[in-house]
Amino acid sequence: MTAPRFFRTSLSLTRRLTLGAGLVAVLSGCASQGDPVYPPSELTDIDASSSLDTRWSTGIGDGLGRARYPVAPARDGDRLFAADARGLVVALDTQSGKRDWEVELDADVSSGLSAVAEHVYLGTRNGRIIALNQKDGSEAWHARVSSEVLAAPQANRDLLLVQSTDGQVTALDRRTGESRWTYTSSTPSLTLRGTGTPRTINPVTFAGFANGRLVTLDNRSGEPLWQQQVAIPEGRSEVDRLVDLTGQPRLTQDGRLYVTSYNGRLLALNATNGELMWERPLSSRKTPLLVGDYLFVVSDDSRVIALDAGSGDRLWENDDLTGRWLTAPAFADGRIAVGDHEGYLHLIDARKGELVGRTRVDSSGISVAPVTDDSTIHVLANDGSLETLDVSP
């Protein structure tokens, strides 16, 4: 792995190259002697009580590219939408894998996909936002934002919220692409490669930034309603002071908000006013997963941790996969599904924390989270191999 996949900087080219060499050890997991900071755990035999059976598989163009853009698939009903980094977008039937349509865009895709109602939304390296019709893949509209987009655009009833790599959040009319407002945060000189994904509901949007701050924005105007410093920069080097919020806040129906941060904390907040409910020291760049009263988090050293969502008490911790660069977690019929850097998909019992299933999808590795629906798991590997699996029993 090489550092450019994990960081970006707005400094001069000379300093960028210098930082890049130093960051190989820290951000890509390679120490100066060549040993990983988090040595990948060797896989051992498990007592597999769950099986993973392939329903269908296909290839999606050239995959995520050398930079491994986070072009995660999206599912809406009985259709799965997937893309590669060069601009191929495909709609597939979730049952059979049959291609309903495919289109070639004239731009490189850099963000995950969002599929909502009649449209599929995505972002590009040159700051375009494209809305495609789910029915046939034709372009409904396109718009321009301030810079490259790595986070999947997020829709509410009226707006499409887009967070770009320069720290700007742009609200677009979901039906026309017309710009409604923008909000700009301060951006440190050195950040992780990736941006937070906003969480939006009709009245407000929750957005996390590379400066470690979570901001709640009024969707009528883009004005901030409240802010919370989730992670505070500490340490002497710029690497030590990285505090990016690169996951997506998790919101509950009763108004609790869960936020992860790099080099920082896991917070539970009151979504109405930002009041702190509980906090835990835990570094994570991944979006947390909430299932009932369980909150699941993948830490930066790839431990999978389950906490009581109400109190923050740790229920279990699985360290069998440390150092394996796990994806964000997904839920599949009582199991937690995560992919790793060698292309394995792992299943963990959600209540007990024990490994209960494993299969290898592709040796190119898995870096985007699986997409799940009940006991069905869709997994996109880095080289574009897409596999749909059924979990049983």
LODO-712057 format. One record per atom (N, C-alpha, C): residue in one letter; x negated, y, z negated. Coordinates in pm, whole numbers, padded with zeros to 5 digits, always signed. Layout:
BEGIN
AXYZ ...
# end
This chain:
BEGIN
M-00084-00119+00000 M+00000+00000+00000 M-00088+00124+00000 T-00042+00231+00063 T-00118+00354+00070 T-00040+00468+00013 A-00113+00565-00040 A-00051+00673-00115 A+00054+00752-00039 P+00040+00780+00092 P+00140+00863+00159 P+00282+00812+00149 R+00302+00687+00116 R+00438+00637+00100 R+00502+00688-00028 F+00422+00737-00122 F+00474+00764-00254 F+00459+00907-00301 F+00388+00992-00226 F+00378+01129-00271 F+00375+01224-00152 R+00405+01350-00181 R+00387+01455-00083 R+00340+01578-00157 T+00281+01671-00086 T+00229+01791-00149 T+00240+01907-00053 S+00260+02025-00108 S+00268+02145-00026 S+00136+02221-00026 L+00027+02157-00074 L-00102+02221-00080 L-00168+02218+00057 S-00287+02278+00066 S-00361+02281+00191 S-00398+02140+00234 L-00431+02127+00363 L-00464+01995+00415 L-00586+01937+00345 T-00689+02021+00318 T-00809+01971+00252 T-00775+01914+00116 R-00697+01989+00036 R-00664+01942-00097 R-00571+01823-00090 R-00484+01820+00012 R-00392+01707+00025 R-00470+01578+00046 L-00573+01583+00129 L-00652+01463+00153 L-00726+01420+00027 T-00776+01517-00050 T-00845+01484-00175 T-00751+01418-00274 L-00632+01479-00290 L-00535+01420-00382 L-00491+01284-00335 G-00479+01267-00202 G-00436+01138-00150 G-00529+01027-00191 A-00660+01051-00184 A-00756+00947-00222 A-00744+00915-00370 G-00725+01018-00454 G-00715+00993-00597 G-00585+00926-00637 L-00482+00951-00559 L-00352+00897-00595 L-00332+00753-00552 V-00422+00703-00468 V-00409+00562-00432 V-00404+00475-00555 A-00489+00507-00652 A-00496+00426-00775 A-00371+00438-00857 V-00315+00559-00867 V-00206+00582-00961 V-00071+00547-00901 L-00046+00597-00779 L+00088+00585-00725 L+00107+00463-00638 S+00003+00409-00583 S+00017+00290-00502 S-00021+00164-00577 G-00063+00180-00702 G-00088+00063-00785 G-00224+00001-00765 C-00325+00078-00716 C-00457+00022-00694 C-00558+00096-00779 A-00623+00029-00871 A-00721+00092-00958 A-00852+00110-00883 S-00944+00185-00944 S-01069+00216-00875 S-01150+00091-00844 Q-01137-00012-00924 Q-01206-00137-00897 Q-01130-00226-00801 G-01015-00179-00753 G-00936-00258-00660 G-00827-00339-00726 D-00821-00334-00860 D-00718-00410-00931 D-00594-00324-00949 P-00474-00379-00933 P-00351-00300-00949 P-00338-00247-01091 V-00282-00127-01104 V-00250-00073-01235 V-00149-00164-01304 Y-00048-00206-01229 Y+00048-00304-01279 Y+00026-00431-01198 P-00056-00524-01245 P-00084-00645-01166 P+00046-00718-01134 P+00071-00749-01007 P+00194-00819-00972 P+00204-00954-01042 S+00314-00978-01105 S+00336-01106-01171 S+00342-01218-01067 E+00277-01327-01099 E+00287-01445-01014 E+00425-01508-01034 L+00486-01549-00925 L+00616-01614-00936 L+00598-01756-00985 T+00679-01793-01082 T+00676-01928-01135 T+00811-01995-01109 D+00813-02125-01123 D+00938-02198-01103 D+01043-02152-01203 I+01166-02144-01156 I+01276-02105-01244 I+01383-02213-01240 D+01464-02213-01342 D+01579-02304-01348 D+01694-02235-01276 A+01701-02254-01146 A+01796-02179-01062 A+01937-02234-01080 S+02021-02156-01144 S+02161-02194-01160 S+02250-02127-01056 S+02193-02038-00976 S+02266-01970-00869 S+02194-01997-00738 S+02271-02022-00635 S+02213-02044-00502 S+02241-01924-00413 L+02152-01901-00319 L+02164-01793-00222 L+02165-01856-00083 D+02279-01851-00018 D+02297-01917+00111 D+02317-01812+00220 T+02238-01823+00326 T+02245-01726+00435 T+02373-01744+00514 R+02448-01635+00526 R+02568-01636+00609 R+02531-01600+00753 W+02452-01496+00770 W+02401-01459+00902 W+02280-01370+00885 S+02200-01358+00990 S+02085-01269+00989 S+02065-01210+01127 T+02001-01094+01132 T+01975-01027+01258 T+01858-00932+01238 G+01817-00866+01345 G+01710-00768+01337 G+01761-00629+01369 I+01714-00531+01293 I+01753-00392+01316 I+01630-00315+01366 G+01610-00318+01496 G+01504-00243+01560 G+01367-00266+01499 D+01297-00155+01474 D+01161-00162+01422 D+01154-00147+01270 G+01267-00148+01204 G+01267-00141+01059 G+01237-00003+01005 L+01175+00002+00889 L+01157+00127+00816 L+01032+00204+00856 G+00953+00150+00948 G+00834+00218+00995 G+00717+00204+00897 R+00601+00254+00939 R+00481+00241+00855 R+00497+00317+00724 A+00571+00428+00728 A+00590+00508+00607 A+00701+00453+00519 R+00770+00349+00564 R+00879+00287+00489 R+00983+00390+00446 Y+01042+00454+00545 Y+01149+00548+00515 Y+01264+00474+00448 P+01331+00537+00352 P+01435+00467+00273 P+01568+00458+00348 V+01566+00395+00465 V+01684+00389+00552 V+01772+00271+00507 A+01836+00287+00393 A+01918+00179+00336 A+02050+00168+00410 P+02101+00046+00429 P+02231+00028+00494 P+02345+00077+00405 A+02464+00083+00464 A+02585+00121+00390 A+02699+00033+00439 R+02788+00000+00346 R+02904-00082+00380 R+03031-00005+00355 D+03127-00019+00446 D+03259+00039+00429 D+03361-00063+00478 G+03431-00127+00384 G+03527-00229+00421 G+03459-00351+00482 D+03500-00390+00600 D+03445-00509+00665 D+03337-00477+00766 R+03278-00358+00753 R+03168-00320+00842 R+03044-00281+00762 L+02930-00322+00815 L+02802-00284+00758 L+02730-00199+00862 F+02676-00086+00817 F+02605+00005+00907 F+02458+00006+00867 A+02370-00011+00965 A+02227-00015+00939 A+02154+00060+01050 A+02032+00104+01020 A+01954+00180+01116 A+01807+00149+01098 D+01727+00184+01200 D+01582+00180+01183 D+01528+00321+01187 A+01401+00336+01157 A+01343+00469+01145 A+01329+00541+01278 R+01341+00469+01389 R+01327+00531+01520 R+01458+00582+01578 G+01569+00555+01510 G+01695+00612+01556 G+01798+00514+01607 L+01773+00384+01596 L+01874+00285+01631 L+01973+00273+01517 V+02103+00287+01545 V+02208+00271+01445 V+02303+00162+01493 V+02338+00070+01404 V+02416-00047+01440 V+02532-00064+01342 A+02647-00103+01396 A+02763-00141+01314 A+02785-00291+01331 L+02796-00362+01219 L+02810-00508+01223 L+02931-00553+01142 D+02992-00660+01188 D+03098-00724+01113 D+03036-00798+00995 T+03086-00770+00874 T+03023-00828+00756 T+03039-00979+00746 Q+03143-01032+00807 Q+03166-01176+00799 Q+03078-01254+00896 S+03067-01206+01019 S+03000-01281+01125 S+02864-01226+01165 G+02839-01099+01135 G+02717-01035+01182 G+02726-00985+01325 K+02842-01001+01388 K+02860-00955+01525 K+02845-00803+01532 R+02775-00757+01637 R+02755-00613+01655 R+02878-00552+01722 D+02942-00461+01650 D+03057-00391+01707 D+03010-00281+01801 W+02900-00215+01765 W+02838-00116+01853 W+02698-00086+01806 E+02619-00025+01892 E+02488+00028+01855 E+02459+00149+01941 V+02391+00246+01882 V+02355+00368+01954 V+02208+00400+01925 E+02144+00469+02020 E+02008+00517+02004 E+02013+00669+01990 L+01973+00719+01875 L+01971+00863+01853 L+01843+00923+01910 D+01845+01052+01935 D+01726+01120+01986 D+01646+01182+01872 A+01648+01120+01756 A+01576+01169+01639 A+01539+01051+01551 D+01431+01067+01474 D+01387+00962+01382 D+01468+00968+01253 V+01528+00857+01214 V+01609+00851+01092 V+01516+00839+00972 S+01542+00917+00868 S+01457+00915+00750 S+01534+00889+00620 S+01666+00897+00624 S+01745+00881+00501 S+01825+00752+00504 G+01878+00718+00386 G+01976+00612+00380 G+02105+00656+00448 L+02190+00558+00477 L+02318+00586+00541 L+02428+00599+00436 S+02529+00679+00467 S+02652+00686+00387 S+02769+00663+00481 A+02857+00572+00444 A+02974+00541+00525 A+03099+00573+00445 V+03172+00675+00488 V+03288+00722+00415 V+03401+00750+00514 A+03517+00689+00488 A+03635+00711+00573 A+03600+00681+00718 E+03605+00781+00806 E+03588+00756+00949 E+03447+00778+00999 H+03355+00820+00913 H+03223+00860+00960 H+03109+00785+00891 V+02995+00782+00959 V+02867+00739+00902 V+02776+00861+00907 Y+02715+00894+00791 Y+02630+01012+00783 Y+02485+00969+00758 L+02390+01043+00818 L+02248+01014+00797 L+02167+01141+00820 G+02042+01139+00770 G+01951+01251+00786 G+01828+01209+00864 T+01758+01308+00920 T+01643+01280+01004 T+01519+01351+00954 R+01405+01315+01014 R+01278+01374+00973 R+01270+01522+01005 N+01339+01567+01108 N+01333+01708+01144 N+01449+01789+01086 G+01517+01734+00985 G+01619+01810+00914 G+01755+01815+00979 R+01784+01719+01065 R+01919+01712+01123 R+02007+01620+01039 I+02131+01657+01026 I+02232+01571+00966 I+02328+01533+01077 I+02350+01404+01092 I+02432+01353+01202 I+02549+01276+01145 A+02668+01306+01197 A+02790+01233+01162 A+02833+01151+01284 L+02840+01021+01267 L+02884+00931+01374 L+03022+00877+01342 N+03101+00857+01445 N+03232+00793+01427 N+03212+00645+01399 Q+03274+00598+01291 Q+03262+00457+01257 Q+03320+00367+01366 K+03417+00415+01440 K+03486+00332+01538 K+03396+00289+01653 D+03316+00384+01706 D+03238+00352+01825 D+03095+00406+01824 G+03055+00475+01718 G+02919+00526+01710 G+02896+00658+01781 S+02999+00715+01838 S+02984+00844+01906 S+02959+00954+01802 E+02890+01060+01845 E+02858+01168+01752 E+02980+01256+01728 A+03014+01275+01602 A+03125+01365+01567 A+03075+01508+01555 W+02958+01525+01493 W+02893+01655+01482 W+02752+01637+01433 H+02671+01740+01447 H+02540+01742+01383 H+02514+01882+01331 A+02428+01890+01231 A+02396+02018+01168 A+02249+02016+01132 R+02197+02132+01095 R+02057+02144+01061 R+02044+02192+00917 V+01955+02128+00842 V+01920+02176+00708 V+01774+02217+00708 S+01722+02257+00592 S+01595+02328+00587 S+01472+02241+00610 S+01479+02110+00581 S+01361+02024+00597 S+01402+01878+00604 E+01302+01791+00607 E+01324+01647+00615 E+01420+01599+00507 V+01502+01500+00542 V+01601+01444+00450 V+01566+01297+00424 L+01542+01263+00298 L+01514+01125+00258 L+01629+01063+00179 A+01710+01147+00115 A+01822+01098+00035 A+01947+01085+00123 A+02021+00979+00102 A+02145+00960+00178 A+02242+01074+00151 P+02299+01137+00254 P+02400+01241+00231 P+02518+01186+00152 Q+02577+01269+00066 Q+02683+01225-00024 Q+02810+01306+00001 A+02922+01236+00013 A+03049+01301+00048 A+03147+01303-00068 N+03220+01412-00081 N+03341+01414-00162 N+03459+01440-00069 R+03568+01488-00118 R+03688+01502-00035 R+03666+01600+00081 D+03591+01708+00056 D+03578+01814+00156 D+03436+01837+00204 L+03337+01802+00124 L+03199+01841+00153 L+03108+01721+00174 L+02998+01748+00244 L+02887+01654+00252 L+02768+01724+00189 L+02713+01666+00082 L+02602+01726+00009 L+02472+01661+00054 V+02377+01746+00092 V+02249+01699+00147 V+02135+01759+00066 Q+02047+01674+00016 Q+01929+01720-00056 Q+01806+01696+00030 S+01731+01800+00060 S+01615+01789+00147 S+01486+01794+00065 T+01374+01765+00130 T+01249+01745+00057 T+01189+01875+00004 D+01240+01990+00046 D+01188+02117-00004 D+01262+02165-00128 G+01347+02078-00186 G+01418+02114-00308 G+01548+02187-00286 Q+01599+02184-00165 Q+01723+02254-00135 Q+01840+02156-00126 V+01955+02198-00180 V+02080+02123-00164 V+02171+02207-00075 T+02222+02145+00030 T+02310+02213+00125 T+02445+02145+00125 A+02551+02225+00117 A+02686+02174+00126 A+02739+02202+00267 L+02777+02095+00337 L+02834+02106+00470 L+02980+02066+00468 D+03057+02128+00556 D+03195+02084+00574 D+03193+01941+00627 R+03261+01850+00558 R+03252+01709+00595 R+03308+01679+00733 R+03399+01760+00779 R+03465+01733+00907 R+03400+01804+01026 T+03332+01916+00998 T+03276+01994+01109 T+03124+02011+01102 G+03065+01993+00986 G+02923+02016+00970 G+02886+02160+00942 E+02984+02250+00933 E+02956+02390+00906 E+02901+02407+00765 S+02798+02491+00752 S+02735+02514+00621 S+02826+02598+00533 R+02844+02554+00409 R+02926+02627+00312 R+02840+02705+00213 W+02734+02643+00160 W+02643+02710+00068 W+02514+02630+00055 T+02413+02695+00000 T+02287+02627-00030 T+02240+02665-00170 Y+02169+02573-00232 Y+02105+02598-00361 Y+01960+02553-00348 T+01867+02635-00396 T+01725+02604-00386 T+01661+02599-00524 S+01589+02492-00552 S+01517+02479-00678 S+01369+02506-00656 S+01298+02529-00763 S+01152+02542-00754 S+01092+02403-00738 T+00988+02394-00656 T+00925+02266-00628 T+00779+02270-00668 P+00731+02174-00749 P+00589+02170-00784 P+00502+02149-00661 S+00374+02181-00673 S+00282+02166-00560 S+00262+02020-00523 L+00274+01931-00619 L+00259+01788-00594 L+00381+01715-00646 T+00441+01632-00561 T+00560+01556-00601 T+00550+01415-00547 L+00631+01326-00602 L+00643+01192-00546 L+00707+01200-00409 R+00677+01103-00324 R+00741+01099-00194 R+00883+01045-00211 G+00977+01132-00197 G+01117+01096-00218 G+01186+01210-00290 T+01316+01216-00279 T+01392+01318-00348 T+01507+01253-00421 G+01561+01325-00517 G+01680+01276-00583 G+01796+01272-00484 T+01891+01185-00513 T+02015+01178-00435 T+02125+01241-00518 P+02192+01345-00467 P+02294+01410-00547 P+02413+01318-00574 R+02478+01340-00686 R+02605+01272-00718 R+02714+01378-00712 T+02811+01360-00624 T+02913+01462-00608 T+03052+01408-00632 I+03134+01488-00699 I+03278+01466-00709 I+03343+01593-00657 N+03472+01599-00654 N+03535+01714-00589 N+03498+01849-00651 P+03497+01865-00785 P+03467+01998-00839 P+03319+02033-00841 V+03229+01933-00868 V+03090+01965-00893 V+02997+01862-00828 T+02870+01903-00820 T+02764+01815-00774 T+02652+01814-00877 F+02602+01695-00911 F+02489+01679-01002 F+02365+01648-00917 A+02263+01731-00929 A+02143+01713-00847 A+02018+01717-00934 G+01928+01621-00913 G+01801+01616-00985 G+01687+01655-00894 F+01585+01722-00948 F+01480+01779-00866 F+01342+01735-00913 A+01242+01766-00830 A+01104+01727-00857 A+01045+01800-00976 N+01106+01908-01019 N+01057+01980-01137 N+01110+01922-01268 G+01178+01807-01259 G+01228+01738-01378 G+01360+01790-01429 R+01426+01877-01351 R+01548+01941-01399 R+01671+01884-01327 L+01777+01862-01405 L+01907+01824-01352 L+01996+01948-01354 V+02061+01975-01239 V+02144+02094-01226 V+02284+02051-01182 T+02387+02109-01246 T+02525+02086-01206 T+02574+02207-01129 L+02619+02185-01005 L+02655+02292-00914 L+02805+02297-00892 D+02860+02417-00892 D+03001+02439-00860 D+03019+02423-00709 N+03101+02328-00668 N+03115+02300-00525 N+03188+02410-00448 R+03248+02505-00518 R+03311+02617-00448 R+03208+02718-00399 S+03096+02730-00472 S+03002+02837-00442 S+02856+02794-00439 G+02825+02680-00500 G+02687+02639-00514 G+02618+02698-00635 E+02690+02772-00717 E+02631+02832-00836 E+02613+02727-00945 P+02500+02731-01017 P+02479+02634-01126 P+02572+02661-01244 L+02627+02553-01298 L+02714+02562-01415 L+02636+02533-01543 W+02553+02430-01541 W+02462+02403-01651 W+02341+02327-01599 Q+02232+02334-01675 Q+02108+02268-01638 Q+02051+02195-01759 Q+01977+02089-01731 Q+01914+02011-01836 Q+01774+01970-01790 Q+01674+01996-01873 Q+01538+01951-01843 Q+01527+01805-01887 V+01526+01715-01790 V+01523+01572-01819 V+01382+01526-01854 A+01283+01575-01780 A+01144+01538-01804 A+01060+01664-01809 I+00964+01669-01902 I+00879+01786-01920 I+00738+01752-01875 P+00680+01829-01783 P+00543+01800-01737 P+00445+01805-01853 E+00363+01702-01863 E+00261+01694-01967 E+00133+01638-01905 G+00024+01658-01972 G-00102+01607-01923 G-00184+01715-01854 R-00310+01683-01825 R-00403+01782-01770 R-00407+01778-01618 S-00385+01661-01557 S-00392+01652-01412 S-00253+01669-01351 E-00252+01702-01222 E-00125+01718-01152 E-00050+01586-01142 V-00126+01477-01134 V-00062+01345-01130 V+00009+01316-01261 D-00059+01346-01372 D+00002+01323-01504 D+00128+01406-01522 R+00136+01520-01452 R+00246+01614-01472 R+00362+01591-01376 L+00356+01483-01297 L+00469+01450-01210 L+00590+01412-01295 V+00703+01473-01265 V+00825+01446-01343 V+00948+01437-01253 D+00931+01385-01134 D+01038+01384-01035 D+01161+01305-01080 L+01276+01359-01044 L+01403+01286-01057 L+01438+01235-00918 T+01396+01113-00888 T+01416+01060-00753 T+01531+00960-00744 G+01591+00924-00856 G+01709+00839-00853 G+01834+00923-00837 Q+01947+00857-00838 Q+02076+00925-00832 Q+02143+00918-00969 P+02192+01029-01022 P+02263+01022-01150 P+02382+00927-01139 R+02409+00857-01247 R+02522+00763-01252 R+02632+00825-01338 L+02750+00839-01283 L+02861+00907-01349 L+02972+00808-01379 T+03029+00816-01500 T+03141+00731-01537 T+03272+00808-01529 Q+03382+00737-01526 Q+03513+00801-01517 Q+03545+00882-01642 D+03488+00844-01755 D+03517+00919-01878 D+03415+01028-01905 G+03335+01064-01804 G+03253+01183-01815 G+03116+01166-01876 R+03058+01045-01868 R+02920+01027-01911 R+02829+01025-01788 L+02710+01081-01803 L+02617+01092-01692 L+02484+01033-01735 Y+02431+00938-01655 Y+02304+00873-01687 Y+02200+00916-01583 V+02082+00957-01632 V+01980+01014-01545 V+01844+00953-01578 T+01772+00909-01475 T+01636+00857-01493 T+01535+00960-01443 S+01409+00945-01485 S+01304+01036-01441 S+01170+00965-01442 Y+01078+01014-01360 Y+00943+00962-01358 Y+00862+01031-01468 N+00783+00954-01543 N+00704+01008-01654 N+00792+01079-01758 G+00917+01039-01768 G+01006+01111-01858 G+01097+01022-01937 R+01224+01055-01934 R+01321+00989-02021 R+01440+00937-01942 L+01510+00843-02001 L+01643+00803-01958 L+01741+00875-02050 L+01829+00954-01990 L+01923+01034-02068 L+02066+00992-02042 A+02148+00999-02147 A+02294+00993-02135 A+02346+01130-02174 L+02420+01193-02084 L+02467+01330-02104 L+02618+01338-02093 N+02674+01439-02159 N+02813+01475-02136 N+02819+01550-02004 A+02891+01497-01907 A+02892+01554-01773 A+02957+01692-01768 T+03039+01725-01865 T+03109+01853-01866 T+03017+01968-01903 N+02929+01946-02002 N+02847+02057-02051 N+02698+02025-02064 G+02657+01903-02030 G+02517+01866-02037 G+02468+01829-02175 E+02558+01820-02272 E+02519+01786-02409 E+02457+01647-02413 L+02345+01634-02483 L+02275+01507-02492 L+02351+01410-02582 M+02377+01289-02531 M+02442+01185-02609 M+02338+01090-02668 W+02243+01048-02588 W+02128+00972-02637 W+02017+00977-02533 E+01896+00943-02575 E+01782+00941-02485 E+01689+00828-02522 R+01615+00778-02421 R+01516+00674-02443 R+01393+00706-02360 P+01272+00687-02415 P+01151+00706-02334 P+01137+00593-02232 L+01155+00625-02107 L+01155+00521-02003 L+01130+00588-01868 S+01024+00551-01802 S+00991+00608-01671 S+01051+00522-01561 S+01133+00585-01477 S+01196+00512-01367 S+01226+00607-01252 R+01191+00564-01132 R+01225+00640-01011 R+01351+00587-00945 K+01413+00487-01005 K+01526+00419-00942 K+01659+00464-01000 T+01764+00452-00920 T+01900+00481-00965 T+01945+00374-01062 P+01995+00412-01180 P+02044+00310-01274 P+02175+00249-01224 L+02206+00134-01277 L+02327+00060-01241 L+02414+00046-01365 L+02541+00080-01353 L+02635+00069-01464 L+02742-00035-01430 V+02754-00135-01517 V+02857-00238-01501 V+02923-00257-01637 G+03047-00212-01649 G+03114-00220-01778 G+03039-00140-01882 D+03003-00205-01993 D+02928-00140-02101 D+02778-00160-02088 Y+02732-00219-01977 Y+02591-00246-01956 Y+02532-00142-01860 L+02417-00088-01897 L+02342+00001-01809 L+02211-00070-01776 F+02185-00088-01646 F+02066-00160-01602 F+01969-00062-01536 V+01842-00072-01574 V+01739+00018-01523 V+01617-00064-01482 V+01559-00029-01367 V+01431-00086-01326 V+01323+00018-01354 S+01229-00015-01441 S+01124+00079-01480 S+01018+00086-01371 D+00927+00182-01385 D+00824+00200-01283 D+00722+00087-01280 D+00713+00008-01386 D+00627-00110-01381 D+00709-00236-01349 S+00833-00215-01304 S+00920-00323-01255 S+00969-00418-01364 R+00989-00365-01483 R+01068-00439-01582 R+01215-00410-01556 V+01299-00510-01573 V+01443-00491-01560 V+01501-00489-01701 I+01569-00380-01734 I+01612-00356-01872 I+01763-00333-01875 A+01830-00397-01969 A+01973-00377-01991 A+01992-00305-02124 L+02073-00199-02121 L+02101-00121-02242 L+02251-00111-02263 D+02288-00092-02389 D+02427-00061-02420 D+02454+00080-02370 A+02551+00095-02280 A+02575+00225-02219 A+02623+00329-02319 G+02687+00285-02425 G+02739+00377-02524 G+02635+00428-02621 S+02544+00341-02662 S+02447+00377-02766 S+02304+00389-02717 G+02274+00329-02602 G+02137+00325-02554 G+02054+00214-02614 D+02115+00130-02699 D+02042+00018-02760 D+02002-00082-02651 R+01880-00134-02664 R+01830-00231-02565 R+01893-00367-02592 L+01956-00423-02489 L+02022-00554-02501 L+01929-00666-02460 W+01857-00648-02353 W+01755-00742-02312 W+01657-00675-02217 E+01543-00740-02199 E+01440-00691-02107 E+01377-00810-02037 N+01367-00803-01906 N+01303-00909-01829 N+01174-00854-01770 D+01059-00915-01810 D+00930-00870-01759 D+00865-00974-01669 D+00946-01067-01616 D+00891-01171-01528 D+00846-01117-01394 L+00894-00997-01358 L+00867-00943-01224 L+00785-00815-01229 T+00714-00791-01339 T+00637-00667-01351 T+00534-00656-01238 G+00517-00533-01191 G+00419-00506-01087 G+00460-00548-00948 R+00584-00593-00929 R+00625-00643-00798 R+00703-00538-00717 W+00694-00411-00759 W+00757-00301-00685 W+00903-00330-00652 L+00980-00353-00756 L+01120-00389-00738 L+01202-00273-00683 T+01307-00307-00611 T+01405-00209-00565 T+01495-00168-00681 A+01578-00069-00655 A+01685-00039-00750 A+01777-00160-00762 P+01841-00177-00877 P+01925-00295-00896 P+02062-00282-00830 A+02118-00396-00792 A+02255-00404-00742 A+02326-00517-00815 F+02459-00512-00819 F+02536-00611-00895 F+02609-00703-00798 A+02598-00835-00823 A+02662-00934-00738 A+02720-01045-00824 D+02848-01034-00857 D+02922-01141-00923 D+02850-01195-01047 G+02823-01105-01143 G+02762-01146-01268 G+02611-01153-01266 R+02549-01118-01154 R+02403-01120-01145 R+02351-00982-01102 I+02228-00954-01143 I+02158-00836-01097 I+02067-00879-00983 A+02078-00813-00869 A+01997-00845-00752 A+01892-00736-00731 V+01766-00778-00715 V+01656-00687-00685 V+01566-00751-00581 G+01510-00669-00492 G+01411-00715-00396 G+01272-00676-00441 D+01168-00739-00381 D+01032-00704-00421 D+00940-00684-00300 H+00813-00648-00327 H+00719-00609-00223 H+00677-00725-00135 E+00699-00848-00176 E+00666-00964-00093 E+00788-01020-00019 G+00901-00951-00031 G+01019-00992+00045 G+01109-01091-00024 Y+01089-01111-00154 Y+01176-01201-00229 Y+01296-01124-00283 L+01410-01190-00282 L+01529-01140-00349 L+01549-01223-00475 H+01561-01154-00589 H+01573-01221-00718 H+01712-01195-00777 L+01765-01295-00845 L+01891-01282-00919 L+01863-01300-01067 I+01918-01208-01148 I+01904-01212-01293 I+02042-01216-01355 D+02062-01306-01450 D+02189-01312-01520 D+02213-01180-01593 A+02326-01114-01563 A+02349-00979-01614 A+02368-00976-01765 R+02414-01083-01825 R+02437-01085-01969 R+02316-01134-02048 K+02242-01227-01991 K+02132-01289-02065 K+01994-01238-02026 G+01981-01182-01906 G+01853-01132-01861 G+01759-01238-01808 E+01809-01356-01777 E+01724-01464-01729 E+01730-01473-01577 L+01615-01505-01514 L+01613-01529-01370 L+01692-01655-01338 V+01788-01643-01245 V+01874-01757-01213 V+01876-01791-01065 G+01806-01713-00982 G+01806-01744-00840 G+01699-01664-00767 R+01653-01720-00652 R+01550-01652-00574 R+01550-01707-00432 T+01525-01619-00337 T+01502-01661-00199 T+01412-01559-00134 R+01341-01600-00031 R+01256-01506+00042 R+01327-01464+00170 V+01343-01335+00186 V+01410-01281+00305 V+01311-01260+00417 D+01199-01192+00387 D+01099-01166+00491 D+00971-01121+00424 S+00856-01166+00477 S+00728-01136+00415 S+00687-00989+00427 S+00757-00912+00509 S+00724-00769+00522 S+00760-00690+00397 G+00838-00749+00307 G+00875-00683+00183 G+01011-00617+00190 I+01063-00588+00072 I+01194-00522+00059 I+01173-00398-00027 S+01207-00281+00027 S+01187-00157-00049 S+01315-00076-00067 V+01424-00114+00000 V+01552-00047-00023 V+01646-00142-00096 A+01731-00087-00179 A+01817-00169-00264 A+01914-00254-00181 P+01943-00375-00227 P+02046-00456-00161 P+02181-00385-00166 V+02266-00417-00069 V+02404-00369-00067 V+02492-00489-00100 T+02577-00476-00201 T+02654-00591-00247 T+02804-00564-00243 D+02879-00670-00233 D+03024-00667-00241 D+03069-00800-00299 D+03114-00799-00424 D+03147-00923-00495 D+03027-01016-00493 S+03040-01134-00430 S+02931-01230-00429 S+02851-01227-00298 T+02868-01122-00219 T+02796-01108-00092 T+02685-01005-00108 I+02565-01038-00057 I+02450-00949-00067 I+02393-00926+00073 H+02378-00799+00110 H+02312-00762+00235 H+02174-00708+00201 V+02070-00762+00264 V+01934-00723+00233 V+01861-00684+00361 L+01805-00563+00362 L+01726-00516+00476 L+01579-00516+00437 A+01497-00592+00512 A+01353-00596+00486 A+01284-00482+00561 N+01159-00459+00526 N+01087-00345+00581 N+01068-00352+00731 D+01060-00471+00788 D+01041-00484+00932 D+01172-00484+01010 G+01286-00462+00942 G+01416-00459+01008 G+01493-00589+01001 S+01437-00693+00941 S+01513-00817+00923 S+01628-00792+00827 L+01749-00821+00873 L+01869-00798+00791 L+01936-00932+00768 E+01957-00965+00641 E+02016-01094+00608 E+02134-01074+00513 T+02241-01147+00541 T+02357-01147+00454 T+02366-01283+00387 L+02374-01280+00253 L+02372-01403+00174 L+02495-01410+00084 D+02536-01533+00057 D+02646-01559-00035 D+02589-01620-00163 V+02632-01568-00277 V+02587-01618-00406 V+02687-01721-00458 S+02638-01831-00506 S+02725-01932-00568 S+02643-02002-00677 P+02701-02067-00783 P+02848-02075-00794 P+02905-01945-00843 
# end
